[in-house]
């Protein structure tokens, strides 16, 4: 009996040690949303449209919800990519929480999350993408749209 207990403790010790040495890190932020420090996000679509028009830039709108796992993945992976962060400087970037801005989400017919909308404020033309976009896909989309201006 003692040998089984000792063997079990040794296995648990090695398992825990292996788990923590694997490079997995835990961090928690408010609402468990990963920080998106690289991209400057505006919180008002109205002011973003005015700024974009004045600076002759497109608006990049990220419709998200705090409970959306793919939205969190966009924050943690796609929006942390250095190429995406650099390209974001070509746009006026805005995040819209669909739970807090329900009317705005309805106006843009947001059905799935995340929904990414790129708008040209002077013409009203829009391109929209629904679902998770990995960094390489987002870079491709942003490059094409930045070059259209």
Secondary structure in CASP SS format (residue, H / E / C, confidence):
PFRMAT SS
TARGET T0000
AUTHOR 0000-0000-0000
METHOD secondary structure of the structure
MODEL  1
X C 1.00
X H 1.00
X H 1.00
X H 1.00
X H 1.00
X H 1.00
X H 1.00
X H 1.00
X H 1.00
X H 1.00
X H 1.00
X H 1.00
X H 1.00
X H 1.00
X H 1.00
X H 1.00
X H 1.00
X H 1.00
X H 1.00
X H 1.00
X H 1.00
X C 1.00
X C 1.00
X C 1.00
X C 1.00
X C 1.00
X C 1.00
X C 1.00
X C 1.00
X H 1.00
X H 1.00
X H 1.00
X C 1.00
X C 1.00
X C 1.00
X C 1.00
X C 1.00
X C 1.00
X C 1.00
X C 1.00
X E 1.00
X E 1.00
X C 1.00
X C 1.00
X H 1.00
X H 1.00
X H 1.00
X H 1.00
X H 1.00
X H 1.00
X H 1.00
X H 1.00
X H 1.00
X H 1.00
X H 1.00
X C 1.00
X C 1.00
X E 1.00
X E 1.00
X E 1.00
X E 1.00
X E 1.00
X E 1.00
X E 1.00
X C 1.00
X C 1.00
X C 1.00
X C 1.00
X H 1.00
X H 1.00
X H 1.00
X H 1.00
X H 1.00
X H 1.00
X H 1.00
X H 1.00
X C 1.00
X H 1.00
X H 1.00
X H 1.00
X C 1.00
X H 1.00
X H 1.00
X H 1.00
X H 1.00
X H 1.00
X H 1.00
X H 1.00
X C 1.00
X C 1.00
X E 1.00
X E 1.00
X E 1.00
X E 1.00
X E 1.00
X E 1.00
X E 1.00
X C 1.00
X C 1.00
X C 1.00
X C 1.00
X H 1.00
X H 1.00
X H 1.00
X H 1.00
X H 1.00
X H 1.00
X C 1.00
X C 1.00
X C 1.00
X C 1.00
X C 1.00
X C 1.00
X C 1.00
X E 1.00
X E 1.00
X E 1.00
X E 1.00
X E 1.00
X E 1.00
X C 1.00
X C 1.00
X C 1.00
X C 1.00
X C 1.00
X E 1.00
X E 1.00
X E 1.00
X E 1.00
X E 1.00
X C 1.00
X C 1.00
X C 1.00
X C 1.00
X H 1.00
X H 1.00
X H 1.00
X H 1.00
X H 1.00
X H 1.00
X H 1.00
X H 1.00
X H 1.00
X H 1.00
X H 1.00
X H 1.00
X H 1.00
X H 1.00
X C 1.00
END
